């Protein structure tokens, strides 16, 4: 299929065309959301009635502070850095509707912790925690080309919804913040809230193409539109400084992610390796809705090595994206404050050095076996 790479390019260009000038969430590379695609290409084709069950675990520790693309190493040196630990589990169920249409459901769960000084009177470091169900996602996808005739090169487009099932006002104890320095129960920081409080629309795409025996090129991406402006959860940032009154309530931001690379199958050993690039971001402005409230826009560009093992209906994969570039641009509220005060303003954010992603999938065949024709690829 000579034209698939061109088709894939225009599909991704269509997604990027609507991405505002960016850019991923500070204190967390990107909120608990991910594309459901894997690098086990042919295993993604499902006949009518087939099921694909999966679990993906993701972990990172963010602690390096950035303003723009400039790191502030003094935060770590003097012990004032904010440290987030994020654990998330996505449980995925995919059903083959027919050989080209499929439906999926993702149930995400999280455990997050946040250690800081500034949220606890600046004199003592304390920990806040959140956990539980995050925002559930459901959607459908469609392979643009028949799997029977295009087993080694294909492109799928998807459309889904994100439901506000996660707690977006989770709270914990904050110390030294009351009128007389007593503890108070307050909402935890936006970066560790399980949910964002908004209904979202998710657009995604995934493609792959065989280059030679054992070698594939792959790519996937998604854009999550969150039309809701703010969710009503108080940040208490205005208590840190009166100029932050425009950041007193949490925003419900868009987010997006892109990844692409090369994959190689190691013969008959059931092992494979991949090397690619990953870009994750929370934009400064949303495509739909207002841009009011507090958000930490930012982006992370990473190199992503990975390995996978596949035997029978079971597959296991591990990838460790390593950050190459991190950026925390000026937010809308930063620009508003800068204009009102006449003083430069660019909030900071803490980012991770790397992520750990572990995925496990198991296929249950219920429908008739798909007759994949390899002749089509060999002719193109």
C-alpha positions in Angstrom: 0.0 0.0 0.0 1.9 2.9 -1.3 -0.5 5.6 -0.3 -1.0 4.6 3.4 1.9 6.8 4.7 0.5 9.7 2.8 -3.0 9.1 4.2 -1.6 8.7 7.7 0.3 12.0 7.3 -2.8 13.9 6.4 -4.8 12.3 9.2 -2.2 13.4 11.8 -1.9 16.8 10.1 -5.7 17.2 10.4 -5.4 16.6 14.2 -2.5 19.0 14.5 -4.2 21.7 12.4 -6.6 22.3 15.3 -3.9 22.2 18.0 -3.5 25.7 19.5 0.1 27.0 20.0 0.9 25.0 22.9 1.7 23.5 25.1 1.8 19.3 28.7 0.6 19.7 31.9 3.0 20.9 34.6 3.5 18.7 37.6 2.3 15.8 35.5 3.3 15.0 31.9 -0.4 14.5 31.0 -3.5 13.7 33.0 -4.7 10.1 33.1 -5.6 9.6 29.4 -4.0 7.5 26.7 -4.5 6.0 23.3 -5.6 2.4 23.3 -3.2 1.4 20.4 -0.3 -1.0 20.8 2.6 -2.1 18.7 1.3 -5.6 18.2 -0.2 -4.7 14.8 -2.1 -7.6 13.4 -3.4 -8.6 16.8 -5.5 -5.4 16.8 -7.7 -6.7 14.0 -10.8 -8.2 15.6 -13.5 -10.3 14.0 -17.1 -9.9 15.0 -17.5 -11.0 18.6 -13.8 -11.0 19.4 -12.7 -9.4 22.7 -9.4 -7.8 23.6 -8.8 -7.3 27.3 -6.0 -5.1 28.5 -4.4 -3.3 31.4 -1.9 -0.5 31.2 0.1 0.7 34.3 1.8 4.1 34.2 4.2 5.7 36.8 6.2 8.8 37.0 7.8 11.1 39.6 7.8 14.8 38.7 10.2 17.1 40.5 12.2 19.2 38.0 10.8 22.8 37.8 10.7 24.7 34.5 9.6 28.2 33.4 9.4 28.2 29.6 12.1 25.7 28.6 14.5 26.9 31.4 15.0 24.6 34.3 15.3 26.0 37.9 17.8 23.6 39.5 17.9 25.7 42.7 14.5 24.3 43.6 16.0 20.8 44.1 19.2 22.2 45.5 17.5 24.1 48.3 14.8 21.5 48.9 11.8 23.6 47.8 10.8 21.5 44.9 7.3 20.0 44.6 7.3 16.2 44.2 4.4 14.3 42.6 4.2 10.5 42.5 1.6 9.3 40.0 0.3 5.7 39.6 -2.4 4.9 37.1 -4.1 1.7 35.9 -6.2 1.7 32.7 -8.4 -1.4 32.3 -9.4 -1.7 28.6 -12.1 -3.7 27.0 -12.4 -3.8 23.2 -15.1 -5.6 21.2 -15.0 -6.4 17.5 -18.3 -5.2 15.9 -17.2 -6.5 12.6 -13.9 -6.8 10.8 -13.4 -3.0 10.5 -15.5 -1.5 13.4 -14.6 -1.9 17.0 -15.8 -0.5 20.3 -13.8 0.1 23.5 -14.2 1.0 27.1 -11.5 2.3 29.5 -11.8 2.2 33.3 -9.0 4.2 34.8 -7.9 4.1 38.5 -5.2 6.3 40.1 -3.2 6.8 43.3 -1.4 10.2 43.4 0.7 11.9 46.1 2.1 15.4 46.3 4.8 16.6 48.6 5.4 20.4 49.0 6.4 23.2 51.2 4.5 26.2 49.7 1.0 24.6 50.2 1.7 24.0 54.0 2.8 27.5 55.2 6.2 27.2 53.5 7.9 26.1 56.7 7.2 22.4 56.7 6.9 19.7 54.0 3.8 17.6 54.0 2.1 15.1 51.8 -1.4 15.2 50.2 -3.0 12.2 48.5 -5.8 11.3 46.1 -7.0 8.0 44.8 -9.9 6.2 43.1 -11.7 6.0 39.8 -10.7 8.6 37.2 -12.6 9.7 34.1 -14.1 6.8 32.2 -13.7 6.7 28.4 -15.8 4.9 25.8 -15.6 5.1 22.0 -15.6 3.4 18.6 -13.0 3.0 15.9 -12.8 2.1 12.2 -10.1 0.6 10.1 -10.0 2.6 6.8 -8.8 -0.4 4.8 -10.0 -4.0 4.8 -7.8 -6.0 7.1 -8.1 -9.1 4.8 -6.4 -7.2 2.0 -4.2 -4.9 4.0 -2.8 -6.9 6.9 0.6 -5.2 6.9 -0.5 -1.6 6.5 -3.6 0.1 7.8 -5.0 3.3 9.4 -7.8 3.5 12.1 -9.7 6.6 13.2 -11.6 6.8 16.5 -14.2 8.9 18.2 -15.1 8.7 21.9 -16.4 10.4 25.0 -14.8 11.1 28.4 -17.2 11.0 31.3 -16.7 13.1 34.5 -16.7 10.0 36.7 -13.5 10.9 38.6 -13.5 13.1 41.7 -12.5 16.6 40.7 -12.7 18.0 44.2 -10.8 15.4 46.2 -9.5 16.9 49.4 -6.9 16.3 52.1 -5.4 18.0 55.1 -3.2 21.1 54.6 -1.1 22.2 57.5 -0.2 25.7 58.8 -2.8 27.4 56.5 -5.7 28.4 58.9 -6.2 31.9 60.3 -4.2 30.9 63.4 -1.9 28.4 61.6 -4.1 25.4 62.2 -4.7 22.6 59.6 -7.6 22.8 57.1 -9.2 20.4 54.8 -8.9 21.7 51.2 -9.0 20.3 47.6 -5.7 18.8 46.5 -3.7 20.4 43.7 -5.1 20.1 40.2 -2.3 17.9 39.1 -3.3 15.0 41.4 -7.1 15.3 41.1 -8.5 12.0 39.8 -10.9 13.8 37.4 -11.3 17.1 35.7 -15.1 17.6 36.1 -16.0 17.9 32.4 -17.5 15.9 29.6 -14.9 15.5 26.8 -14.8 14.4 23.2 -11.8 12.3 22.1 -10.5 12.1 18.6 -7.8 9.5 17.9 -5.9 7.8 15.1 -3.4 5.0 14.7 -1.5 3.6 11.8 1.2 1.1 10.9 3.0 -0.1 7.8 5.5 -2.8 7.1 8.8 -1.5 5.7 10.6 -4.8 5.3 10.7 -8.2 6.9 10.3 -7.7 10.6 10.4 -3.8 10.4 7.3 -1.7 10.9 6.7 2.0 11.2 3.9 3.0 13.6 2.1 6.1 14.9 -0.8 7.1 17.1 -2.3 10.3 18.4 -5.3 11.7 20.2 -6.9 15.1 21.0 -9.2 15.5 23.9 -11.6 18.4 23.6 -13.0 19.6 27.0 -15.6 22.3 26.2 -16.3 23.1 29.9 -14.4 26.2 31.1 -14.1 25.7 34.9 -15.3 23.0 37.3 -15.9 25.1 40.4 -13.2 23.5 42.6 -11.3 26.1 44.5 -7.5 26.2 44.3 -6.8 28.6 47.2 -4.0 30.1 45.1 -5.5 33.6 45.9 -4.5 33.0 49.5 -0.8 32.8 48.4 -1.0 36.2 46.7 -3.9 38.6 45.9 -2.7 38.9 42.2 -3.7 35.2 41.7 -7.4 35.9 42.1 -7.9 34.8 38.5 -6.5 31.4 39.4 -8.9 30.8 42.3 -10.9 28.1 40.4 -9.6 25.1 38.5 -9.9 25.0 34.7 -11.0 21.9 32.6 -8.2 21.9 29.9 -7.9 20.1 26.6 -4.9 17.7 26.2 -3.3 15.7 23.4 -0.6 13.2 22.7 1.4 12.0 19.6 3.8 9.1 19.3 5.6 7.5 16.3 8.5 5.2 15.7 10.0 2.0 14.3 9.3 -1.5 15.5 11.3 -4.7 14.9 10.2 -8.3 15.4 13.0 -10.5 16.6 12.3 -13.5 14.4 10.6 -16.5 16.1 11.5 -15.5 19.6 8.1 -13.8 20.3 10.1 -10.7 21.2 10.1 -7.3 19.6 11.7 -3.9 20.2 10.7 -0.4 19.3 12.2 3.1 19.3 10.1 6.1 18.8 9.2 9.6 19.9 6.4 10.8 22.1 4.9 14.3 22.5 2.4 15.1 25.3 0.8 18.4 26.0 -1.8 20.5 27.7 -2.4 23.6 25.5 -2.5 27.2 26.7 -6.0 27.6 25.1 -8.8 25.1 24.3 -10.3 24.6 20.9 -13.9 25.0 22.3 -15.2 26.8 25.4 -13.6 29.5 27.6 -10.0 29.6 28.9 -10.8 30.9 32.3 -9.5 29.4 35.5 -6.2 27.9 36.6 -4.3 25.4 34.4 -0.6 24.6 34.0 0.0 24.4 30.3 3.1 22.5 29.2 4.6 20.0 26.9 7.0 17.1 27.1 8.9 15.7 24.1 10.5 12.2 24.9 12.5 9.5 23.3 10.6 6.2 23.8 12.4 2.8 23.7 10.3 -0.2 24.2 10.1 -4.0 24.2 7.2 -6.4 23.7 6.6 -10.1 24.1 3.7 -11.9 22.3 2.8 -15.6 22.5 -0.5 -16.9 21.5 -3.3 -14.6 22.6 -1.2 -12.9 25.3 1.0 -9.9 24.8 3.2 -7.8 27.2 4.9 -4.6 26.5 7.2 -2.2 28.3 8.2 1.4 27.3 10.2 4.0 29.1 9.8 7.5 27.5 12.8 9.7 28.6 12.2 13.4 28.5 14.3 15.4 26.1 12.5 18.7 26.1 10.1 20.2 28.7 8.3 23.5 28.5 6.0 25.5 30.7 4.7 28.4 28.6 2.8 31.4 29.9 -0.9 30.6 30.7 -3.8 32.8 30.0 -3.9 33.8 33.6 -0.1 34.5 33.5 -0.7 36.9 30.6 -3.6 38.6 32.4 -1.6 39.1 35.5 1.4 40.4 33.5 -0.8 43.0 31.8 -2.5 44.1 35.0 0.7 44.5 37.0 3.2 45.5 34.3 5.5 42.8 35.7 6.7 39.7 33.8 4.8 36.6 34.9 5.4 33.0 33.9 4.3 30.3 36.4 6.5 27.3 36.9 5.7 23.5 36.8 7.5 20.4 37.8 8.2 17.6 35.3 9.4 14.0 35.4 12.7 12.7 33.9 11.0 9.6 32.6 7.7 7.5 32.6 7.3 3.8 33.0 4.5 2.2 30.9 3.6 -1.5 31.3 0.9 -3.0 29.2 -0.8 -6.5 29.2 -3.4 -7.6 26.7 -5.3 -10.9 26.2 -7.4 -11.7 23.2 -10.5 -13.9 23.3 -11.5 -15.2 19.9 -15.2 -15.7 19.4 -15.8 -14.9 15.8 -14.6 -16.6 12.6 -10.8 -16.5 12.0 -9.9 -13.6 9.7 -8.4 -14.6 6.3 -5.5 -12.2 5.9 -4.2 -11.8 2.4 -0.5 -11.0 2.4 -0.4 -10.8 -1.4 -1.8 -7.2 -1.4 1.2 -5.9 0.6 3.8 -7.7 -1.6 2.3 -6.1 -4.7 2.6 -2.5 -3.4 
